[in-house]
Amino acid sequence: MKNFTILFLMVLMSFYMNLYCFAIDSNEGFSAEVYDVILQQNGNLAVKYGSQIYMEGQIYEKDNCVMVPLKMVVNIENQNCSKKREAIYEKEGIQAKFILDEKEIIFFDGKRDVMINGYKKKLYMMPDIKENDVFVSAEDLYILLNLYTNTQSCKFPWEKGNLQIGWYFKGDNGAHIREIKKEEEKKKYRFSTEYEGTLFEGKKEKNMPAYEKNGHFMIGWKDISYFVEPKVLLESVWEKETNKLFVKTWDGVAYDVVFQKDSDIMLLNDIPVKMEEKAEIKNDRLYIPLTALFQVLDIPEEDINWIEKGKNVSVSY
């Protein structure tokens, strides 16, 4: 009965995922091929595309993520795309190399670090290096193969935590190793408590609720993605029962962070770090010191210039 209930929920969520992708297709004018992760009656996870079933009994769940074999993902893409490419996989001791279209990804056993065409990036989940393939989370298909996963849209609630249910990609080019450009020049931003909080990027303005407290700048967590996501991918989950905010960053820096309401201690990869002020809730928003956000993003002190302490600061980021 429990398996039937889960299967029904997955079919329902699959419907909404397809509906969501159709909406994206209508708004942005590209074809979205949708793959769904399904739970079969025998208890195995599999990938479904139309009426076809792939990876039956080969994918698995790890820390609330679906782990998929990378080479096999490319082979599936090849079946549905006009351009066929060969993916080459080589395991070399504690490293693994994945080559596609003369571009390469290098994985390291036991690390979230990955080298994409010579540029270091961070993965959402630590990969599992196997003899004939490397298993990565579906979340990381965007980082590696430019496939758009639910990280770019939403995640679906399950009985325990969250699990992505599939991925989709733009157009008919299929999987291709993500183009990593040379590090862009840092942009200038300015945070101000004026008008209850404003972020300036040149002539652009973005409202980001903020206030000054005891000479310290407090910023609402809910609205920081405009500043953060150009450089670092970020996911946050609020746990109402414990009044804790769980944050995960990847692609740029890789941190697991925990903020606790009414506490001036944040956990940064399980290490307690004292903040200038306690995290607090106002108007249904969690506020933290802006300096704590700078720590999470690894912004060095030389890139931070306080024009007016606690009220006005310029940042190169």
DAJOPE-V347532 format. One record per pair of residues at least 4 apart in sequence whose ideal C-beta (glycine too) atoms are under 6 Angstrom apart, sorted by the first residue. I is the first residue (numbers start at 1). J is the second residue. If there is no record, write none. Layout:
((I J) (I J))
This chain:
((6 39) (7 39) (10 38) (10 39) (13 156) (13 165) (14 36) (17 165) (17 166) (18 34) (21 32) (21 34) (21 168) (24 28) (24 32) (25 32) (30 170) (30 171) (32 168) (33 168) (33 169) (34 168) (35 47) (35 49) (35 166) (35 167) (36 48) (36 165) (36 166) (37 47) (37 66) (37 165) (37 166) (38 46) (38 48) (40 44) (40 46) (44 57) (45 59) (46 53) (46 55) (46 56) (47 54) (47 55) (48 53) (54 76) (55 59) (59 66) (59 68) (60 67) (62 67) (64 161) (64 163) (65 125) (65 137) (66 138) (67 135) (67 137) (68 73) (68 138) (69 133) (69 135) (70 98) (70 134) (70 136) (71 87) (71 89) (71 133) (74 87) (74 175) (77 81) (77 174) (77 175) (78 84) (81 172) (81 174) (82 172) (85 100) (85 101) (87 100) (88 99) (89 98) (89 133) (90 97) (91 96) (91 131) (94 109) (95 108) (96 107) (96 129) (96 134) (97 104) (97 106) (98 105) (99 104) (100 177) (103 117) (103 177) (105 116) (105 144) (106 115) (107 114) (107 127) (107 129) (107 134) (108 113) (109 129) (112 122) (112 123) (112 126) (112 254) (114 121) (114 123) (115 120) (116 121) (116 180) (117 180) (119 180) (121 251) (122 250) (122 251) (122 254) (123 140) (124 137) (124 139) (124 140) (124 250) (125 137) (127 134) (127 136) (128 135) (129 134) (136 140) (138 149) (138 164) (138 167) (139 149) (139 151) (140 144) (141 145) (141 147) (141 149) (141 167) (142 147) (142 148) (142 149) (143 251) (145 175) (146 176) (146 178) (147 167) (147 169) (147 175) (148 152) (148 168) (148 169) (149 167) (150 155) (150 164) (155 162) (155 164) (156 165) (158 163) (186 316) (186 317) (188 316) (189 201) (189 315) (189 317) (190 200) (190 314) (191 199) (191 313) (192 198) (192 312) (193 197) (193 210) (193 211) (193 212) (193 311) (194 198) (197 208) (197 209) (197 210) (198 205) (199 206) (199 208) (199 227) (200 205) (206 226) (208 223) (209 220) (210 219) (211 218) (212 310) (212 311) (213 218) (213 277) (215 309) (215 310) (216 276) (216 277) (216 289) (216 310) (217 290) (217 310) (218 287) (219 290) (220 285) (220 287) (221 286) (222 285) (224 228) (225 229) (228 232) (228 234) (231 252) (232 249) (232 252) (232 253) (233 250) (233 251) (234 249) (235 248) (236 245) (236 247) (237 246) (238 245) (239 244) (243 261) (244 258) (244 260) (245 259) (245 286) (246 258) (247 257) (248 256) (249 253) (249 255) (250 254) (253 298) (255 269) (255 296) (256 269) (257 268) (257 296) (258 267) (259 266) (259 279) (259 288) (261 279) (261 281) (262 278) (263 278) (264 274) (264 275) (264 278) (265 272) (266 273) (266 275) (266 292) (268 273) (275 289) (275 292) (276 289) (276 291) (277 289) (279 288) (280 287) (281 286) (282 287) (288 292) (294 299) (299 303) (299 317) (303 316) (304 315) (305 314) (306 313) (307 312) (308 312))
